[in-house]
Amino acid sequence: MTVAAVLARSAVWHWLTEPVLGQSPEGRALAVRRWRYTSGIFLVYLAYAVGDMVQAGGVARIALGAVLIALFTYIYLGPLPAASLGGERRLWFLVLLSMPAIMVLFLAAVGRGGLVFGVYVAVAFVILLRPIAFIPLTAALFVLITWVPQHVARWDVHGPQWSVSVPVLLVAFGVGGLRSGLRQRIQLHRAEAEVARLAAGQERLRIARDLHDLLGHALTTITVKAELASKLAVRDPVRAAAEMAEVAVLGRQGLADVRATVAGYREVSLVTELASARQVLAAAGIQAELPATVENVPGDLRELFGWVLREGVTNAVRHSGARHLRVEVDARSIEVVDDGLGERAAGAAGGGNGLAGLAERAAAVGGLLVAGSPRDRAENARGADRADRTGGPGGRGWPVGFSLRVELP
């Protein structure tokens, strides 16, 4: 057999067959055990075949019939659920070929009692095959059981065998409904597991983003104050001690913020961030122009604007080498502008964890984050020219090196 023929047969087989699998090997093993406990009860229906076998008489016939019934029962309780619920595809050919074969052999060698095997064969078709395959096979089985027996003289039956064929359809419909419900339950379980996985991933991203913002700000402030204290240690020991006391307070506050972030309770306030920014910028020797009030900012935007202010101040202190920083706030936007020409002004506009986190926060409320040097942004070209002519933005006497702006429609 050629490789193409093997692949074609495999493709057709996978198209016709459909397993009903649980979420884990343990779950599949449990499903197989449940099948054996519940479905084993319905094997009592094979008493019809046993009665017909005994009535037919003959030691050889009875022995053969007993062997066939035992083998059929084993396949129904063993390989059949293992193939479908357990996912052991190597057993599918065995089940789909052996169960009809045993039925035909019993009918030919023992008697008409083998017609009852059709109910169990229909069950095998339904749970192992897709509807495109099991519907025609079950219909053909129904037709054969209904009308063929009356044409076999030695069976001595008259008319269609509705009493045996109708249960085939009823059982097929019932098992098909159960199978569909089981598949939907499994799909729902998988969807719930996927939602839980995505939620866990989002929570990890939130914690990572918040920790980056919180620790970056806290450690920057601590570093600036520690450096200032070291410079003042000889000239002004009293002020140096005060700065180090503030470092200890900031360290404790940073630890509390980290714990609150992990617990999901961290809230950033624009008012608090303005007060913190004033202290940090003063310690870093950066001249700050901060708004006197933020009462015009809606309450639902104050946290977002607080994060923007924190990121802008942290970046200005850590990267830009700025000497001036200005913050402008209105009801729908906030902008942090400095005159830094250092590392961040040259490259940070391309992105980073902090800016990415701000972009996500802004997008969550329908806002837009714009970050970078006006000289690098075409839409700010006119503003840069105006700043050069007037000696700075708004005539303030210093050039814009980097700006961080969030605006909402």
Residue pairs with C-beta under 8 A, 6 or more apart in sequence:
15 130
16 129
16 130
16 132
16 133
17 89
17 92
17 128
17 129
17 130
17 133
18 128
18 129
18 130
19 83
19 84
19 87
19 89
20 84
20 85
20 127
20 179
20 182
20 183
20 186
21 28
21 85
21 87
21 186
22 28
22 30
22 31
22 85
22 186
23 186
23 189
23 190
23 193
28 85
28 86
28 87
29 86
31 81
31 85
31 86
32 81
32 82
32 85
32 86
35 77
35 81
35 85
36 77
36 81
39 76
39 77
39 81
39 123
40 77
43 73
43 76
43 77
45 116
45 119
46 69
46 72
46 73
46 116
46 117
48 113
48 116
49 65
49 69
49 106
49 110
49 113
49 114
49 116
49 117
50 65
50 69
50 113
51 113
52 110
52 111
52 112
52 113
53 61
53 62
53 65
53 66
53 69
53 110
53 111
53 113
54 62
55 111
56 62
56 65
56 110
56 111
61 109
61 110
61 111
64 109
64 110
65 106
65 109
65 110
65 111
65 113
68 102
68 105
68 106
68 109
68 110
69 106
71 98
71 102
72 99
72 102
72 103
72 106
72 117
72 120
75 94
75 95
75 98
75 99
75 102
76 99
76 120
76 123
76 124
79 88
79 91
79 94
79 95
80 95
80 99
80 123
80 124
80 127
80 128
82 88
82 91
83 89
83 91
83 92
83 94
83 95
83 128
84 127
84 128
92 128
95 124
95 128
96 124
96 125
96 128
96 129
99 117
99 120
99 121
99 124
100 121
102 117
103 114
103 117
103 118
103 121
104 114
105 114
106 113
106 114
106 117
107 114
107 115
111 155
112 149
112 152
112 155
112 157
115 145
115 149
115 161
115 164
116 164
118 141
118 144
118 145
118 164
118 165
118 168
119 164
119 167
119 168
119 171
121 141
122 138
122 141
122 168
122 169
122 171
122 172
122 175
123 171
123 172
123 175
125 133
125 134
125 137
125 138
125 141
125 172
126 134
126 138
126 172
126 175
126 176
126 179
127 175
127 179
128 134
129 137
131 176
134 172
134 176
138 168
138 169
138 172
141 168
142 165
142 168
142 169
145 161
145 164
145 165
145 168
146 160
146 161
146 162
146 165
147 160
147 161
149 155
149 157
149 161
150 157
150 158
150 159
150 160
150 161
207 261
207 262
208 353
209 353
209 356
209 357
209 360
210 261
210 266
210 357
211 258
211 261
211 262
212 353
212 354
212 357
213 307
213 310
213 311
213 314
213 354
213 357
214 254
214 257
214 258
214 261
214 266
215 254
215 258
216 314
216 318
216 354
217 276
217 310
217 311
217 313
217 314
218 250
218 251
218 253
218 254
218 257
219 254
220 280
220 314
220 317
220 318
221 250
221 276
221 279
221 280
221 283
221 317
222 247
222 250
222 251
222 254
224 280
224 283
224 284
224 317
225 243
225 244
225 246
225 247
225 250
225 283
226 243
226 244
226 247
228 240
228 243
228 283
229 240
229 241
229 243
229 244
229 247
230 240
232 239
232 240
232 243
233 240
243 283
246 279
257 266
260 266
267 303
268 303
268 306
268 307
268 310
269 302
269 303
269 306
270 294
270 297
270 302
270 303
270 305
270 306
270 309
270 329
271 294
271 302
272 306
273 306
273 309
273 310
273 313
274 290
274 291
274 294
274 309
274 327
276 310
276 313
277 288
277 290
277 309
277 310
277 313
277 327
278 288
278 290
280 313
280 317
281 287
281 288
281 313
281 316
281 317
281 325
282 288
284 317
285 323
286 316
286 317
286 322
286 323
286 324
286 325
286 338
287 323
287 324
287 325
288 324
288 325
288 326
288 327
289 324
289 325
289 326
289 327
289 396
290 327
291 327
291 328
291 329
294 302
294 305
294 329
296 329
296 330
296 331
297 305
297 329
297 330
297 331
297 334
298 331
300 365
301 332
301 365
301 408
304 361
304 362
304 365
304 367
304 406
305 329
305 334
305 406
307 357
307 358
307 361
308 334
308 336
308 358
308 404
308 406
309 327
309 334
309 336
311 336
311 354
311 355
311 357
311 358
311 404
312 325
312 327
312 336
312 338
312 404
313 325
313 336
314 354
315 344
315 348
315 354
315 402
315 404
316 322
316 325
316 336
316 338
316 340
316 344
316 402
318 344
319 340
319 342
319 343
319 344
319 345
319 348
320 338
320 340
320 341
320 342
320 343
320 344
320 345
320 401
320 402
321 340
321 341
321 342
322 338
322 339
322 340
322 342
322 401
322 402
323 339
323 398
324 338
324 339
324 396
324 398
325 336
325 337
325 338
325 339
326 336
326 337
326 338
326 393
326 396
327 334
327 335
327 336
327 337
328 334
328 335
328 337
329 335
332 407
332 408
332 409
333 405
333 406
333 407
333 408
334 405
334 406
335 403
335 404
335 405
335 406
336 403
336 404
336 405
337 393
337 400
337 402
337 403
337 404
338 400
338 401
338 402
338 403
339 392
339 398
339 399
339 400
339 401
340 401
340 402
341 401
344 402
345 373
345 401
345 402
346 373
348 355
348 371
348 402
349 371
349 372
349 373
349 376
349 402
355 369
355 371
355 404
358 369
358 371
358 404
358 406
359 369
362 368
362 369
362 406
362 408
363 369
365 408
366 408
366 409
367 406
367 407
367 408
368 406
368 407
368 408
369 404
369 405
369 406
370 377
370 403
370 404
370 405
370 406
370 407
371 402
371 403
371 404
371 405
372 402
372 403
373 400
373 401
373 402
373 403
374 380
374 381
374 383
374 384
374 387
374 400
374 403
375 384
380 403
383 393
383 400
384 400
386 393
387 393
387 399
387 400
388 399
391 397
391 398
392 398
392 399
392 400
393 399
393 400
